[in-house]
Amino acid sequence: MTDGAADAEPENTHDLQQDEGVLVIRTIAMPADTNPAGDIFGGWLMSQMDLAAGNLAGRIARGRSATVAVEGMQFLRPVKVGDEVTLYASLKSTGRSSMRIHVDAWARRRFAETSAKVTDADFVFVALDDEGKPRAIGDA
């Protein structure tokens, strides 16, 4: 018998932000990653997102793949030093050799309980063979 607390709807905690996507990376934004204004450099966040998308692309392609495009990125709010940044990736579509992977980035302030979405984008990858030429997805 329970008191109902365990059955209550969870708050927006950092583990329950999205309905879809796989949690791929969780990291802490550090002082070395800042821009001259003291916020986390957008390029650092974009590189973390590319790593997350690349991780999923490699699993889908079962081998090497490369980023060929990033589409639709907008920075919604700044990431601060000490924020916990969580990246979720989901496969949106595939072609013969290409994959479109959507990445959502969320940040939780250092001592906060809730988080907020800071950006998202679509990353397009192409599966590559050992010589760096496009290959069909799944052909290793």
C-alpha positions in Angstrom: 0.0 0.0 0.0 1.3 3.5 -0.9 0.5 7.0 0.2 0.2 8.1 -3.5 3.5 10.0 -3.5 5.2 7.5 -5.7 2.3 7.6 -8.2 2.3 11.4 -8.4 3.2 13.1 -11.7 7.0 13.9 -11.6 8.2 17.5 -11.7 10.3 18.6 -14.7 13.5 17.1 -13.4 16.6 16.9 -15.5 16.0 13.3 -16.2 12.5 13.7 -17.6 12.7 16.6 -20.1 11.8 14.9 -23.4 9.3 12.5 -24.8 11.7 11.2 -27.4 15.4 10.9 -27.9 18.2 9.0 -26.2 20.3 10.6 -23.5 23.7 10.6 -25.2 25.9 13.1 -23.3 25.7 14.7 -19.9 28.6 17.1 -19.0 29.4 20.1 -16.9 30.1 23.5 -18.6 33.6 24.7 -17.3 35.3 28.1 -17.2 37.7 27.1 -20.1 34.6 26.9 -22.3 33.5 30.6 -22.0 33.3 33.4 -24.5 34.6 37.0 -23.6 31.2 37.8 -22.0 31.6 34.9 -19.5 28.9 32.7 -20.9 29.6 29.3 -22.4 30.8 29.7 -26.0 28.2 28.6 -28.5 30.9 26.7 -30.5 31.5 24.5 -27.4 27.8 23.7 -27.1 27.6 23.0 -30.9 30.6 20.7 -30.7 29.0 18.7 -27.8 25.9 18.4 -29.9 27.9 17.2 -32.9 29.6 14.5 -30.6 26.1 13.4 -29.5 24.8 13.2 -33.0 28.0 11.5 -34.2 27.6 8.9 -31.4 24.1 8.0 -32.6 25.1 8.1 -36.3 27.9 5.6 -35.7 25.6 3.2 -34.0 23.0 3.5 -36.8 25.6 3.3 -39.6 27.5 0.5 -37.8 30.7 2.3 -38.6 32.4 5.5 -39.6 30.3 8.6 -40.5 30.8 12.3 -41.0 28.8 15.4 -40.3 27.9 17.1 -43.6 25.4 19.7 -42.4 23.9 21.3 -39.3 20.5 22.9 -39.7 18.2 25.1 -37.7 20.3 25.9 -34.6 19.0 28.8 -32.5 20.4 29.6 -29.1 17.4 30.1 -26.8 19.2 31.0 -23.6 22.8 31.1 -22.4 24.6 28.3 -20.7 26.6 29.3 -17.6 29.7 28.0 -16.0 28.8 25.1 -13.8 25.6 24.2 -15.6 24.9 20.5 -16.2 24.3 20.1 -19.9 22.3 17.1 -21.2 22.1 16.2 -24.9 19.4 14.0 -26.3 19.6 12.6 -29.9 16.9 11.0 -32.1 17.0 9.6 -35.6 14.6 11.6 -37.8 15.2 10.0 -41.2 17.6 8.0 -43.3 18.6 7.9 -46.9 20.8 5.3 -48.7 23.9 6.7 -47.0 22.7 9.7 -45.0 21.1 10.2 -41.6 19.2 13.2 -40.1 19.7 13.3 -36.4 17.9 15.8 -34.1 19.7 16.9 -31.0 18.1 18.8 -28.1 20.4 20.5 -25.5 19.1 21.2 -22.0 20.9 23.0 -19.1 20.4 22.8 -15.4 21.9 25.5 -13.3 24.4 24.2 -10.8 22.2 24.0 -7.7 18.8 24.0 -9.4 16.3 21.1 -9.6 14.8 22.0 -13.0 16.3 22.6 -16.4 15.5 24.5 -19.5 16.1 23.8 -23.2 18.9 25.9 -24.5 19.1 24.9 -28.2 18.3 22.2 -30.7 19.4 21.4 -34.3 19.3 18.8 -37.0 22.7 17.2 -37.9 23.1 15.4 -41.2 25.6 12.6 -41.4 26.9 10.4 -44.2 28.1 6.8 -43.6 31.6 6.3 -44.9 33.7 3.4 -45.9 37.4 2.8 -44.9 38.5 5.1 -47.7 36.2 8.0 -46.7 33.7 7.4 -49.5 29.9 7.4 -48.9 28.5 3.9 -48.3 25.1 2.4 -47.7 24.0 2.5 -44.1 24.6 -0.8 -42.4 27.3 -1.9 -44.9 30.4 -2.1 -42.7 
